[in-house]
Amino acid sequence: MNAYAAERHGEIASTATKPSSDEVTLASAQPAAVLPHTGQGRTPMTDSLRVIGSRRYGTLSPLRYPGGKAALAGFFADIIDILGIKDARYIEPYAGGVGAGIALLREGIVQHLVVNDIDPAVHAFWKSVVGNNAEFVEMVASTPLTIDEWQRQRDVYRSRDERDALRLGFAFFFLNRTNRSGILNAGVIGGQRQEGKYKIDARFNRLTLVERLTAIGALADRITVSDLDGRTVIQQYSHDDRSFMYIDPPYVQAGSQLYLNAFDGRDHKALSTIVNSVESAHWLMTYDTAPLIEKLYRDQFQCRLELTYSARYPGQAEELLVASPSVARAIKSLQTTSAMAGATSA
């Protein structure tokens, strides 16, 4: 799960155009392929989009997530702008770091942020940061960064006691910042004996984290936190044409390696039934490139999303992007604009 964003006013060029290292590119990697139309008036699909990421809005999430989607904020901003959504509401039914949503809210691109996750620890974290910000910030500023403390926080996390959301939410946060790659079931950075090159505090910069958490607290009156099944949240907002939903569910291949609430085939199918029936809300989904998912969303716009770290360092991961008809048209509009810009500059 990786994510990179298109620069809102950056050049969107063909892959034949080599961008400079600081450009962000959304490109058609292959000629557009016109697919059969469906009852929903399916937009012709581009085989592949390449997105070279840039953190235009900075890093705002206090969490570390493997392949977090914060850098898609610019791409989302472009889509919301093209759609002309006023008083937009940004929704993540399967929240993680919510970096993109925080950026869009802070920049005034959306007016409200809905953060939902059924995982008790993830929900406890966001509930505490939004509802008990001062107490949470104080814990971040004062809690010792030692192996003994890490073991205590691990025990709290494993207890999954939801009666004290602040305690559970902080334990989740502490392990996220002190474990390898931010993975909760991974070991502590530097090992139990702290003999590694990096130590337990390597990713726990108190000053930076306090700043990010305090900034979220300042936005609290425009953030809603819930712990519902993601499908329920999608249904709740499905008729709201001011809603933009970014749906990033548990992937097919990663399974229980990354997700406490991993999906099986029945879960993926149940989700597709809900998403395919959304009427008014605008939505975009990212998934791993699994035949099952392509089949479940065969009546929707699909394209391969080539996620590239930068123009200078072309290492990339490929995902499947699925979008509602309205968002699909916005993406095609971005491509058309980029093609015209490329032709003008040639």
C-alpha positions as CSV (number, residue, x, y, z in Angstrom):
1,M,0.0,0.0,0.0
2,N,1.8,3.1,-1.2
3,A,0.5,6.5,-2.3
4,Y,1.8,9.5,-4.2
5,A,0.1,12.6,-5.2
6,A,-0.1,14.7,-8.4
7,E,0.9,18.3,-8.0
8,R,-2.2,20.4,-8.3
9,H,-0.7,22.8,-10.8
10,G,2.2,20.6,-11.8
11,E,2.8,19.3,-15.3
12,I,0.8,16.2,-16.3
13,A,2.8,14.8,-19.2
14,S,3.1,11.8,-21.3
15,T,5.7,9.2,-20.3
16,A,7.7,10.3,-23.3
17,T,8.4,13.5,-21.5
18,K,11.1,13.2,-18.8
19,P,10.2,15.3,-15.9
20,S,12.7,17.1,-13.8
21,S,13.3,15.7,-10.3
22,D,11.0,18.1,-8.6
23,E,8.0,17.7,-10.9
24,V,5.0,15.6,-10.2
25,T,3.5,13.7,-13.1
26,L,0.3,12.0,-13.7
27,A,0.7,10.3,-17.0
28,S,-0.9,7.8,-19.3
29,A,1.6,5.0,-19.4
30,Q,-0.2,3.3,-22.3
31,P,-2.6,4.5,-25.0
32,A,-6.1,4.9,-23.7
33,A,-8.3,1.9,-24.3
34,V,-12.0,2.5,-24.8
35,L,-13.9,-0.2,-22.9
36,P,-17.5,-1.3,-23.4
37,H,-20.1,1.1,-21.9
38,T,-22.3,-0.1,-19.1
39,G,-25.6,0.9,-17.7
40,Q,-23.8,3.6,-15.6
41,G,-22.3,5.2,-18.7
42,R,-18.8,4.0,-18.0
43,T,-16.0,6.4,-18.9
44,P,-13.4,5.0,-21.3
45,M,-10.5,3.8,-19.2
46,T,-6.8,4.5,-19.4
47,D,-4.7,1.4,-19.1
48,S,-2.3,2.9,-16.7
49,L,-1.7,6.1,-14.8
50,R,1.7,7.1,-13.4
51,V,1.8,9.3,-10.4
52,I,5.1,10.7,-9.2
53,G,4.6,11.8,-5.6
54,S,5.2,15.1,-3.9
55,R,4.2,16.2,-0.4
56,R,2.9,19.5,-1.5
57,Y,1.1,20.0,1.8
58,G,3.8,18.5,4.0
59,T,3.6,15.5,6.3
60,L,0.7,16.1,8.6
61,S,-0.3,12.7,10.0
62,P,1.3,11.7,13.3
63,L,1.1,8.0,12.3
64,R,3.5,5.9,10.3
65,Y,1.7,3.5,7.9
66,P,3.3,1.2,5.3
67,G,2.4,3.0,2.1
68,G,0.3,5.7,3.7
69,K,-1.7,7.7,1.3
70,A,-0.9,11.3,2.5
71,A,0.8,12.3,-0.8
72,L,-2.4,11.7,-2.7
73,A,-3.8,14.9,-1.2
74,G,-2.8,17.0,-4.3
75,F,-4.4,14.5,-6.6
76,F,-7.6,14.5,-4.6
77,A,-7.6,18.3,-4.5
78,D,-7.5,18.4,-8.3
79,I,-10.4,16.0,-8.5
80,I,-12.5,17.9,-6.0
81,D,-11.8,21.2,-7.8
82,I,-12.9,19.7,-11.1
83,L,-16.0,18.3,-9.6
84,G,-16.9,21.7,-8.2
85,I,-17.9,20.3,-4.8
86,K,-18.9,23.1,-2.4
87,D,-18.7,22.6,1.4
88,A,-17.1,19.2,0.6
89,R,-16.9,16.4,3.1
90,Y,-13.9,14.0,2.9
91,I,-14.5,10.5,4.2
92,E,-12.2,7.6,4.9
93,P,-14.3,4.5,5.8
94,Y,-11.0,2.5,6.4
95,A,-8.8,5.1,8.1
96,G,-5.2,4.8,8.8
97,G,-2.9,7.8,9.0
98,V,-5.5,10.1,7.3
99,G,-2.7,12.3,6.0
100,A,-4.5,13.3,2.8
101,G,-7.7,14.1,4.7
102,I,-5.9,16.3,7.3
103,A,-4.2,18.2,4.5
104,L,-7.4,18.8,2.6
105,L,-9.1,20.0,5.8
106,R,-6.3,22.3,6.8
107,E,-6.1,23.9,3.4
108,G,-9.8,24.5,3.3
109,I,-10.3,22.3,0.2
110,V,-12.9,20.3,2.3
111,Q,-14.9,21.6,5.2
112,H,-15.4,18.4,7.2
113,L,-13.4,15.2,7.7
114,V,-14.9,11.8,8.7
115,V,-12.4,9.3,10.2
116,N,-13.7,5.8,10.6
117,D,-12.0,2.6,11.6
118,I,-13.5,-0.5,13.2
119,D,-10.2,-1.4,14.8
120,P,-10.6,-0.5,18.5
121,A,-7.0,0.8,18.9
122,V,-7.1,2.9,15.8
123,H,-10.4,4.3,16.8
124,A,-9.2,5.0,20.3
125,F,-6.2,6.9,18.9
126,W,-8.3,9.2,16.7
127,K,-11.0,9.6,19.4
128,S,-8.3,10.7,21.9
129,V,-6.4,13.0,19.6
130,V,-9.6,14.8,18.5
131,G,-11.5,14.7,21.9
132,N,-8.7,14.8,24.5
133,N,-6.0,16.6,22.5
134,A,-4.2,18.3,25.4
135,E,-4.0,15.2,27.5
136,F,-2.7,13.1,24.6
137,V,-0.1,15.8,23.7
138,E,1.2,15.8,27.3
139,M,1.6,12.0,27.2
140,V,3.6,12.3,23.9
141,A,5.8,15.0,25.5
142,S,6.5,13.2,28.8
143,T,6.4,9.4,28.3
144,P,9.9,7.7,28.6
145,L,11.3,6.1,25.5
146,T,12.7,3.0,27.0
147,I,12.3,-0.8,26.5
148,D,10.5,-1.1,29.8
149,E,8.0,1.5,28.7
150,W,7.7,-0.2,25.3
151,Q,6.8,-3.4,27.0
152,R,4.2,-1.7,29.2
153,Q,2.6,0.0,26.2
154,R,2.6,-3.3,24.3
155,D,0.7,-4.9,27.1
156,V,-1.8,-2.1,27.1
157,Y,-2.3,-2.5,23.3
158,R,-2.7,-6.3,23.6
159,S,-5.3,-5.9,26.3
160,R,-7.6,-4.1,23.8
161,D,-9.4,-2.5,26.7
162,E,-11.7,0.1,25.2
163,R,-12.9,1.4,28.5
164,D,-10.0,3.8,28.6
165,A,-9.7,5.1,25.1
166,L,-6.9,7.6,25.9
167,R,-4.7,4.8,27.4
168,L,-5.4,2.4,24.5
169,G,-5.0,5.1,21.8
170,F,-1.7,6.2,23.2
171,A,-0.4,2.6,23.4
172,F,-1.3,2.2,19.7
173,F,0.5,5.5,18.9
174,F,3.6,4.6,21.0
175,L,4.0,1.3,19.2
176,N,3.4,2.8,15.8
177,R,6.2,5.3,16.4
178,T,8.7,2.9,18.0
179,N,8.2,-0.4,16.0
180,R,9.9,-1.3,12.8
181,S,8.1,0.3,9.8
182,G,5.3,1.3,12.2
183,I,3.8,-2.2,12.1
184,L,2.2,-3.1,15.4
185,N,3.2,-6.8,15.5
186,A,6.8,-6.0,14.5
187,G,9.5,-5.7,17.0
188,V,10.9,-2.5,18.5
189,I,13.4,-0.4,16.5
190,G,16.9,-1.4,17.5
191,G,15.8,-4.7,19.1
192,Q,15.2,-5.5,22.7
193,R,18.8,-5.0,23.6
194,Q,19.0,-1.8,21.6
195,E,22.1,-2.9,19.7
196,G,20.9,-1.8,16.2
197,K,22.0,1.2,14.3
198,Y,18.7,2.9,15.1
199,K,17.2,3.1,18.6
200,I,13.7,3.2,20.0
201,D,13.5,7.0,19.6
202,A,14.5,7.0,15.9
203,R,11.0,7.8,14.7
204,F,9.7,9.6,17.9
205,N,10.6,13.2,17.4
206,R,8.6,14.7,20.3
207,L,8.6,18.3,19.0
208,T,7.4,17.3,15.5
209,L,4.8,15.0,16.8
210,V,3.5,17.5,19.3
211,E,3.2,20.0,16.5
212,R,1.2,17.6,14.3
213,L,-1.1,16.5,17.1
214,T,-1.8,20.1,18.2
215,A,-2.6,21.1,14.7
216,I,-5.2,18.3,14.5
217,G,-6.6,19.4,17.8
218,A,-7.2,22.9,16.3
219,L,-9.4,21.3,13.6
220,A,-11.3,19.1,16.0
221,D,-14.7,20.8,15.6
222,R,-14.6,19.8,11.9
223,I,-13.6,16.2,12.4
224,T,-16.0,13.3,13.1
225,V,-14.5,10.0,14.5
226,S,-16.4,6.7,14.4
227,D,-15.8,3.0,14.8
228,L,-18.3,1.5,12.4
229,D,-18.0,-1.1,9.8
230,G,-16.6,0.7,6.7
231,R,-19.5,-0.5,4.6
232,T,-22.0,1.2,7.0
233,V,-20.2,4.5,6.6
234,I,-20.2,4.2,2.8
235,Q,-24.0,3.6,2.9
236,Q,-24.5,6.6,5.3
237,Y,-23.0,9.0,2.8
238,S,-23.9,7.3,-0.5
239,H,-26.6,9.8,-1.3
240,D,-24.6,13.0,-0.4
241,D,-23.2,14.7,-3.5
242,R,-21.0,16.8,-1.4
243,S,-19.1,13.8,-0.1
244,F,-15.8,12.6,-1.5
245,M,-14.9,9.1,-0.2
246,Y,-11.5,7.7,-0.4
247,I,-11.9,3.9,0.1
248,D,-8.7,2.1,1.0
249,P,-9.9,-1.3,2.3
250,P,-7.7,-4.3,3.5
251,Y,-6.0,-5.7,0.4
252,V,-6.4,-9.2,-0.9
253,Q,-2.8,-10.3,-0.8
254,A,-1.6,-8.6,2.4
255,G,-4.3,-10.1,4.5
256,S,-3.6,-10.6,8.2
257,Q,0.1,-9.6,7.7
258,L,-1.0,-5.9,8.0
259,Y,-4.6,-5.9,9.1
260,L,-6.1,-6.9,12.4
261,N,-9.5,-6.9,10.6
262,A,-8.4,-8.7,7.4
263,F,-10.9,-9.3,4.6
264,D,-11.7,-12.7,3.0
265,G,-13.4,-13.2,-0.3
266,R,-16.9,-12.7,1.2
267,D,-15.9,-9.4,2.7
268,H,-14.5,-8.1,-0.5
269,K,-17.7,-9.1,-2.3
270,A,-19.9,-7.6,0.3
271,L,-18.0,-4.3,0.1
272,S,-18.3,-4.3,-3.7
273,T,-22.1,-4.7,-3.5
274,I,-22.2,-1.5,-1.3
275,V,-19.8,0.5,-3.4
276,N,-21.4,-0.4,-6.7
277,S,-24.7,0.9,-5.4
278,V,-23.5,4.3,-4.3
279,E,-25.7,6.9,-6.1
280,S,-24.6,10.4,-5.5
281,A,-21.4,10.5,-3.5
282,H,-18.1,10.7,-5.4
283,W,-15.6,8.0,-4.6
284,L,-12.2,6.7,-5.4
285,M,-10.7,3.3,-4.3
286,T,-7.3,1.8,-4.3
287,Y,-6.6,-1.9,-4.1
288,D,-3.9,-4.4,-4.9
289,T,-4.1,-5.7,-8.5
290,A,-6.1,-8.9,-7.8
291,P,-8.3,-10.6,-10.4
292,L,-11.0,-10.9,-7.8
293,I,-11.2,-7.1,-7.4
294,E,-11.1,-6.4,-11.1
295,K,-14.1,-8.8,-11.5
296,L,-16.1,-7.3,-8.6
297,Y,-15.8,-3.8,-10.0
298,R,-15.9,-4.7,-13.7
299,D,-18.8,-2.1,-14.3
300,Q,-16.7,0.7,-12.9
301,F,-13.8,2.8,-14.2
302,Q,-10.5,0.9,-13.5
303,C,-6.9,1.6,-14.3
304,R,-3.5,0.5,-13.1
305,L,-1.9,3.1,-10.9
306,E,1.8,3.2,-11.1
307,L,3.0,4.8,-7.9
308,T,6.5,6.3,-8.3
309,Y,8.5,7.7,-5.4
310,S,10.1,10.4,-7.6
311,A,11.2,11.1,-11.1
312,R,14.8,10.7,-10.0
313,Y,14.2,7.4,-8.2
314,P,11.8,5.4,-10.3
315,G,11.1,2.6,-7.9
316,Q,7.4,2.0,-8.1
317,A,4.5,-0.1,-6.9
318,E,1.4,-0.9,-8.9
319,E,-2.1,-0.8,-7.6
320,L,-5.6,-0.8,-9.0
321,L,-7.5,2.4,-9.0
322,V,-11.3,2.2,-9.2
323,A,-13.5,5.3,-9.4
324,S,-17.1,6.4,-9.6
325,P,-18.3,7.8,-12.9
326,S,-17.9,11.4,-11.8
327,V,-14.4,10.9,-10.5
328,A,-13.5,8.9,-13.6
329,R,-14.5,11.9,-15.7
330,A,-12.4,14.2,-13.5
331,I,-9.4,12.0,-14.0
332,K,-9.9,12.0,-17.8
333,S,-10.2,15.8,-17.6
334,L,-6.8,16.0,-15.9
335,Q,-5.3,13.8,-18.6
336,T,-6.7,15.9,-21.3
337,T,-5.3,19.1,-19.7
338,S,-1.9,17.5,-19.3
339,A,-1.9,16.4,-22.9
340,M,-2.7,19.9,-24.1
341,A,0.0,21.3,-21.8
342,G,2.5,18.8,-23.1
343,A,1.7,19.7,-26.7
344,T,2.0,23.4,-26.0
345,S,5.4,23.0,-24.3
346,A,6.7,20.6,-27.0
